[in-house]
Amino acid sequence: MLEDHDLSAENALLALGGEPCACLQALRLWRHQFGMPPELFSSMQKYLGADAALAPEQLGLARELGMNMSWDRSWRSSSFLDKKHERLLQSALRERALPLFRQHVTLEKERFGCRVVSGAQVKIAPSIEEVAVAGEMDKVAVKAVVNLHARWLVQIWPRGLGMVDGVFVAELVEDSYDAPLVRAVRWEGDAGVRQVPVLAAARVSGGKLSWEDD
């Protein structure tokens, strides 16, 4: 266990020509991985492919969540002017959130009797802005865009809450082990004529979603 080691003593032994212990090597790998510039980390993944994971495979999820949190923190510290971190977070949302949102829009299209999905987009929003959804659906086409915080990548997706009962979950409002309170996308308007997406409060329990105002 890394916490069982006297790191000062281990580093002193290294300075005297000793060999690093496995725990100290793991700590250095972890620090280097999280400390490297984000564009370098992305390039490393593309270059090394499946061998890009410096940390053990079992820590893959923790590494991904930690990276997303680091990118979000750096983006916020620059007053959201750093486009580099914005692009990295947007790419992560495109990979994790967009397939779920497209699936949700497709299900709503079929329920409504709409012909085609003309557009479904997921965009990263600074934490100083509200999570929001916009769009419209009629008998011909449906289009929608949802603006998410980077927290979605840490609070929603890893817990399997991205889509519940065919409904896309956009934000965690109040955490609870049994029934977290979320805001999810709901379509409202004239049945069979025109509907628009809104964010409504809901509870998630036992893999089911129930609207708070029902």
NORHUCOR-V45612 format. One record per backbone hydrogen bond with DSSP energy under -1.0 kcal/mol. CO is the residue of the C=O (numbers start at 1). NH is the residue of the N-H. E is the energy in kcal/mol with one decimal. If there is no record, write none. Layout:
CO:NH:E ; CO:NH:E
//
This chain:
1:4:-1.4 ; 2:5:-1.8 ; 5:7:-1.1 ; 6:10:-2.5 ; 7:11:-2.4 ; 8:12:-1.9 ; 9:13:-2.3 ; 10:14:-1.8 ; 11:15:-2.1 ; 12:16:-1.3 ; 13:18:-3.4 ; 14:17:-1.9 ; 21:25:-2.0 ; 22:26:-2.3 ; 23:27:-2.2 ; 24:28:-2.2 ; 25:29:-2.4 ; 26:30:-2.4 ; 27:31:-2.6 ; 28:32:-2.8 ; 29:33:-2.5 ; 30:34:-2.3 ; 31:35:-1.8 ; 32:36:-1.4 ; 37:41:-2.0 ; 38:42:-2.3 ; 39:43:-1.9 ; 40:44:-2.4 ; 41:45:-2.0 ; 42:46:-1.9 ; 43:47:-2.4 ; 44:48:-3.0 ; 45:49:-1.9 ; 48:51:-1.6 ; 49:52:-1.8 ; 56:59:-2.0 ; 57:60:-2.0 ; 59:63:-2.6 ; 60:64:-2.3 ; 61:65:-2.7 ; 62:66:-2.6 ; 63:67:-2.4 ; 64:68:-2.3 ; 65:69:-2.3 ; 66:70:-2.4 ; 67:71:-2.8 ; 68:72:-2.4 ; 69:73:-2.5 ; 70:74:-2.4 ; 71:75:-2.3 ; 72:76:-2.5 ; 73:77:-2.4 ; 74:78:-1.0 ; 75:80:-2.6 ; 76:79:-2.0 ; 78:81:-1.2 ; 81:83:-1.1 ; 82:86:-1.4 ; 83:87:-2.4 ; 84:88:-1.8 ; 85:89:-2.4 ; 86:90:-2.4 ; 87:91:-2.3 ; 88:92:-1.9 ; 89:93:-2.3 ; 90:94:-2.2 ; 91:95:-1.6 ; 92:96:-2.3 ; 93:97:-2.3 ; 93:98:-1.9 ; 97:101:-2.4 ; 98:102:-2.8 ; 99:103:-1.9 ; 100:104:-2.3 ; 101:105:-2.6 ; 102:106:-2.4 ; 103:107:-2.2 ; 104:108:-2.2 ; 105:109:-2.3 ; 106:110:-2.1 ; 107:111:-2.2 ; 108:112:-2.4 ; 109:113:-1.8 ; 109:114:-2.5 ; 116:142:-1.4 ; 119:144:-1.8 ; 121:146:-2.1 ; 123:148:-2.9 ; 126:129:-2.0 ; 132:147:-3.1 ; 134:145:-2.6 ; 136:143:-2.2 ; 137:195:-2.4 ; 140:116:-1.6 ; 141:138:-2.2 ; 142:118:-2.1 ; 142:119:-1.2 ; 143:136:-2.1 ; 144:121:-2.2 ; 145:134:-2.4 ; 146:123:-2.5 ; 147:132:-1.3 ; 148:125:-3.0 ; 149:152:-1.6 ; 150:153:-1.5 ; 151:154:-1.5 ; 151:155:-3.6 ; 152:156:-1.3 ; 152:157:-2.3 ; 156:161:-2.0 ; 157:160:-2.0 ; 162:169:-2.6 ; 164:167:-2.0 ; 167:164:-2.4 ; 168:185:-2.7 ; 171:183:-2.4 ; 174:181:-2.8 ; 180:204:-1.8 ; 181:173:-2.5 ; 181:174:-2.0 ; 182:202:-2.4 ; 183:170:-2.3 ; 183:171:-1.6 ; 184:200:-2.6 ; 186:198:-2.8 ; 188:196:-2.8 ; 190:193:-2.0 ; 190:194:-1.2 ; 194:190:-1.3 ; 195:137:-2.3 ; 196:188:-2.7 ; 198:186:-2.9 ; 200:184:-2.6 ; 201:212:-2.2 ; 202:182:-3.0 ; 203:210:-2.5 ; 205:208:-1.6 ; 208:205:-2.5 ; 210:203:-2.9 ; 211:214:-1.1
//
